[in-house]
């Protein structure tokens, strides 16, 4: 997906969701589906005025799949 297309999509009216697994330690992210694109936006739940990161729906699915499979490599 073209990054210009991804980042030009409006977040106005986006519905943001926080994981039901969120603890009370304020280390949370929220996601919103972009209605105009097959993509999601990701933001810090404590600093919602900061710009949201965006990723294609395919990229998001791969990331979530890797989390579920405990397949992320850390340095």
ChimeraX attribute file (.defattr): number of C-alpha atoms within 10 A of each C-alpha:
attribute: neighborCount
match mode: 1-to-1
recipient: residues
	/A:1	13
	/A:2	7
	/A:3	10
	/A:4	8
	/A:5	9
	/A:6	20
	/A:7	14
	/A:8	8
	/A:9	15
	/A:10	11
	/A:11	17
	/A:12	7
	/A:13	9
	/A:14	13
	/A:15	12
	/A:16	15
	/A:17	13
	/A:18	14
	/A:19	10
	/A:20	6
	/A:21	7
	/A:22	11
	/A:23	9
	/A:24	7
	/A:25	6
	/A:26	10
	/A:27	10
	/A:28	15
	/A:29	17
	/A:30	17
	/A:31	20
	/A:32	19
	/A:33	19
	/A:34	22
	/A:35	14
	/A:36	10
	/A:37	13
	/A:38	13
	/A:39	20
	/A:40	22
	/A:41	23
	/A:42	19
	/A:43	20
	/A:44	18
	/A:45	17
	/A:46	12
	/A:47	10
	/A:48	12
	/A:49	9
	/A:50	10
	/A:51	11
	/A:52	18
	/A:53	13
	/A:54	21
	/A:55	19
	/A:56	19
	/A:57	17
	/A:58	12
	/A:59	14
	/A:60	16
	/A:61	14
	/A:62	12
	/A:63	14
	/A:64	12
	/A:65	13
	/A:66	13
	/A:67	11
	/A:68	10
	/A:69	9
	/A:70	9
	/A:71	10
	/A:72	11
	/A:73	6
	/A:74	4
	/A:75	2
